[in-house]
Amino acid sequence: MPALSNKGLSMPESPIRKLVPFADNAKKKGINVIHLNIGQPDIKTPQIALNAVKNNDISILSYAKTEGSELYREKLTHYYSKHNIYVNAEDILVTTGASEALSFVIGSIADNDDEIIIPEPFYANYNSFSTAFGVNVKPIASDIETGFALPSISEFEKAITPKTKAILICNPNNPTGYLYHKEEIQQLAQLVKKHDLFFLVDEVYREFIYDGKKHYSVLQETNLEEHAIVIDSVSKRYSMCGARIGCIVTKNKNLRNTILKFMQARLSPPSYALIASEAALDTPQSYFDTIIEEYASRRNVLVYELNKIKGVKVINPQGAFYCIVALPIKNSDIFAQWLLENYNLNNETIMVAPAAGFYATKGLGENQIRIAYVLDKKILKRAVRILREALNTYILNENSKEYILKEI
């Protein structure tokens, strides 16, 4: 048999999707699976975006411009200006989702064995994108005891080596829901300037901020033009995950020119998705006001119900729509699989994302899960009840050989 590449074999599994076969099997048995594992909002996509696709008069579905249409990028500048971010259309490169944006940036700033520093836990695919380009992630652990606040700047500085190319954060954070405040962004900004690094910030959850807090973008920092890179997407903002339209925003012209070569190799972003995304920018603010109120209400219900469970620890997230939950168990991978294979309450179970996959440091997060609160409050309450009852059953037998994790 021909050998596969070491790079391919070393690609990490998704902690969000690797349990899908077990969920599918549960559904085949007639068990209802409540999906807490994935950030797929149940919020309706703006009708204006759907209508733009339905009602167009295109006769030839041709290639889009490699960097995205001029009109879309111009409209994006107006969107950003509403958030006190001032950029030009030429500063924006449109990609096939935020995932492609991150891949192209990593491929443009780092070579084999170079390093990117990321506070953990972090979005699991950061590991995948780095592995694909032969780049090493240097994690700096944040802790549930401190609410997953930014680790000290001295920890970041100690991690910097001649191989370090960038610091990467997600703000607000997936998977923790932590919102990095202005002072933390400014501290990191000073550090990247001091060591001449890139400052890469994933801001796809920019809209989803709670409790009267404000989002502060790295692009609002002055004198950071050559360092700052923002990753963005329509996926969560407009509940358009299937559109696969993202973008890279940077004032660094040399970097943009390099990224453009990666973009040319994949030709162009999808034309229909661009049409929908352009129209979505005309979505009224009332749409977001309603959504943010709904997510804050869901978060409140989820955290309140989780805090009723003995031995469970959860931090109240200030942004995005995720939280990390520490459970009174040893291994959440085994527990998550057991929930799908061996447990149901009234013919219903839950699917969660084991949190160890959001860490790069082996051994961290093994008793934690990530929950996405993208479901109706009644469903969330039901899900937490299932979790509580399942823990009562599972903890009694956790050392049993019955719960050895099988190959996925």
N, C-alpha and C positions, 0 to 999 in steps of 0.2 A: 504494500500500500504506500503511495507517495506520502512523504512527510509534510506535515503542516508547519507553518511558521511559528517560531517561538513567540513572536509578537502576538499572533492570533491566539495561541494557547494561553498566553498570560493575560488576555483581556478579561477583566472581572465581570462576573454575573451581576445583573441588576437586582438589588434587594427588593425592588418594587415589583418586578415582573417574574422573578424566578419561581414563584409559587403558583403561577397561573395554571399549570397542569393539575394541581391538586384542587384548585378552585373549580376548574372545569369538571373534574370527576365528581365533586360534591354536587354540582348543579345537575349532573346526569342522574344522580340519585334522588333528585327532587328537593334538595336542600337549598333554601334561599341564602345566598352569600351577600352580606353587606360589605361593600368595598370601601374600607378605610385606608387602603394602601396606596392610592394613586390620586394625584391632584387634577382630576378631571372634573371641573365645575359642573354642577347641575343647572347653573344659571343659563337662561336662553341667550343665544347669540343675538346681537342687535339686528333687528329686522332690516335696517337700512343696508347692512352688509350682505345679507342673504338676497335681498331684492336686486342689489347691484349685479349679482351673478345671474339671477333668474331673468332679468329684464334687459340684458345687454343685447346688442345686435351684431355681435362678432360673427363674421363669416369664415375667417381663417384664424385659428388659434395659433398664433405665431410666437416665436421666442420673445421674451421680454428683454430689456437691456440687462446686461450682466450685473450692473450695480443697482438695478431697480429703476423704475421710471422716474423722470425728473419731477413729474407732478406729485407722485407719492412722497418723494424725499422733501419737496418743498412743503407739503402739508405736514410732514413730520416736524419740520422746524417750527411751525406754528404751534403744534402740540407741545413740543418741548418748552417753548417760550412761556406757556401757561404754567410751567413748573419751574420758572426762573432758570432755565437752561437755554443758553443762547448759542446756537450752532448754525452753520450754513448747510445747504443741501449737499455740497461737495464733501462735507464731513461725515456723511452717512452712506453706508454700504448695506444694501438689502440682501438678506440671506434666506436660505430655506430653513427657517426656524432658528432659535437661539443655539441649538446644538451645533448646527453648521457654523454659526458665528464663532462659538468658542473653539471649535476645531481649527478654523482658519486662523484665528488669532494665535493660538498655541503653535501652530505650524509656522507662523510668520515671525514669532519672537524667540523661539527656542529650538536648539538642536539636540541631537541625541545626548542623553545624560545631563542635560541642563536641568535646572530645578525651578519649581514654582512653589511658593509658600502659601499654604491655605489653612485658616483656622478650621478645626474639625469639632463636631461633625459638619459635613458639607454634602451638597448634592452629589449623589453617587457617581453620576456620569463624568464629573471632573476627573475622577480616576481613569475612566475609560478613554476620554479624549487625550489625556496625558500619556497613557500607555500606548495608544495608537501612534503617537509621534515620538515615542522613546524618551519621554520627559519624565523626570522623577518628581513626585509630590512630596514636599516636606511639610508634614502636618504640625500644627501647634494646637494642643488640646484646649478647648473651652470646657466648662464644667456645668452640669445641671445645678450644682450648689450655688453658683454665682449667676444663674439665669442664662448661661451661655454668653455672657458678656465677652467683649473682645479681650483676649489675653494681653498681658502687659507688653508694651512696645519693646521692652528689654528682651522678652522672649523671641520676638520677631527678629531683633537685631542679632541675637546669638545664632539664629538659624541661617543668617545670610552668609553665603560663601561665594567664591569667584564664579561658581556655576549658576548662581541665582539670577533669574531673569525677570521675575514678576512676583507680586503679591496679588492673590485672588480672593475676593470675598463676594458673598451674595447678600444684597441689602434691599429689603428685609430678607431674612435668611430662610432658605429651605435647607434643612428640615426643622430648624428650631423655632422659627417665628421671631427670632431676635431682631430688633431694629437698631442698627448701628447709628449712634447719634453724631451730630456735627463734630464734636470734639474728637471722637474716635476716628472719623474720616480724616480730619486735619492732622492728627498724629501720624497716621499712616502716610498721608501725603508728604509730610516733612521727611519721613523715613525713606520713601522711594526717591525723593529728590536728592537726599544725602548720599544714597548708594547708587543713584542713576539706574533705577529699575522701572519697569512698567507697573502701573496700578490698574488692575483689571477688575471691574465691578459688574456683577450680574444684577441688573435692576429690573428684572421682568415683573416683580411684584410691587413696583413703585406705588401703584394706586391703593394697595390694600394696607392701610395704616389705621390704627385704632386709638381710642382713648385720648383724642385730641393731639396726638403726636404728629410731627412733621417729618417727611422724608428729606434728607439732604443728599444731593447727588454729588459724586466726585467731579462732575462737569461744572459744578458751581464753584469749585476751587480755582483761584487765580494762579498764574505762573506754573500750571501743571499740564500745559498743552501737549508737550512731547511725551508725557508719561501716562496720562489718563485714557482709559479705554472703557466704554460702556457696552454691555451686551443687553439687548432688549428684544421684545417679542410681543405679538398680538395674542398669543395663545391663552394666557390667563386673563389679561386685561379685558378682552372682549368675549371670553369663553369661545375662542376659535382655535382650539388645540389642533384640529385637523387641517387648518389652513397652511401650517408650516411656513409662516413668514416671520422672520426676525430681522435684526439689523445690528451692525457694529457702528458705534459713534466715536470718532476720535479726530482731533485736530492735527495729529501727527501725519503729515503728508507722505513721508517715506514709508511709514507703516501701511497707510492706505494703499499705496502703489504696490506694495508686496502682497497684501491680502488680495488685491484685485487679480493677481496672477492665479491664485487658488480659485477664485470665483470664475475666471474665464475657463478654467479646466472643467468646471461643472456646468458651463454655459450660462444658465440664467435661473432665477427663481420662477415658480409656477405662475403663469399669467392670470388664471382665474382667481387664485388666492391673492394676488396683488390687487385685483379689482375689488375684491371683498375688503381687503385691509385698508385700501384707500378710502372706501366708503365708510368704513367703521370709524375713521377719524372724525366724522361729523356726528358721532353719537353724543347726545346731550349730557351735561354733567349730572342731570337727575338720575340717569342710568347708574352711574357710579355711586351716587349718594345712597340709593336704595340698596345696591349690592353691599357696600361697605357696612351699612347698618345691619343687613342680614348676616354677614359673616361675623361681625362683632357679637351679635346675638347668639349665633351658633357656637362661637368660641366660649362665651360665658356659660352656656348650658353644658358643653362638653367638659370644661375645666371643673365646673361645680360638681358634676356627676362623678368624674374621675376622683376628685378629692374625697369622696365618700368611701372609696375602696381602701381598706386597710393595707398598708405597705406600698401603696402607689404614690409616686411623686411626679408632679407635672408643673411646669412653669407657665404662667399666663403669657402667651405670645402677644407681641405688640404689632405684628405685621404678618403678611402672607396669610396662608390658611393651613398651617401645619403646627404640630407640637410634638416634642419628644416626651415619651412617657416611660419612666423607670418602673419596672414591675418586680414583685417579690419572687423572682424565678432566677434560674441560673443561665438559661440559654433561650433567647427569644426566637432564634431560627427553628429550634425544635418545637417550641410552643406554638409558633405561627403555623407550622405544618400540621401539628396535632389538632389545632382548631379546625382545619379543613378536612382532615382525614378521620378524626375520631370523636368529634364533639359537635353537638347541635342542641339548641334549646328551642323547643317548640318548632322543630324542623328548620331552624335558622342558625347560621353561624356568621363569623366575621373574618375578614381577610385584612391583615395588618402588614406593615413593612418592617421587618427586623432591622433594628438600627445599627447593628455592627457594620452593615454594608455602607453606612454613611461616614464611617471612620476609616482612616488609613492606618492607624496604629492598632496592631493586633491586640485583641483582648479588651479594647474599649467598646462600650455600648452593647455588650453581650446580653445584658438584662433589660435593654430598652427597645421600644418600638416607636415608629413614627405613625401618627394618625393625621389624615387629611380631613378637615371638617368642611367638606364640600357637599354635604348631604343635609336634608331637612332635619330640623331639631327633633322631631318625633323619632326619626330613624336613628339619630345619634343617641338619644336616650335609650332606645332599644338595644343599640350596639353596646353601650356601656354596661347595661344589665347582663348581656351575654358574656362580656368580658369578666365581670365580677363573678358570675356563677361558674364560668369556665376556670377561673383561677382557683376557686374553692375546690373544684374537682382535681385540677392538675397538680396543685401543690402537694396534695396528699400522696401523689404517686410519682413525683418528679424524678426520683432516682430509679424508677422502674426501667428495665430494658425495653419496655414497650415504646418508649419515647426516643429511641435512638434515631437521629436524622438519617433518612434514606437519601440515596443519590437522586438529585433533581435533574 
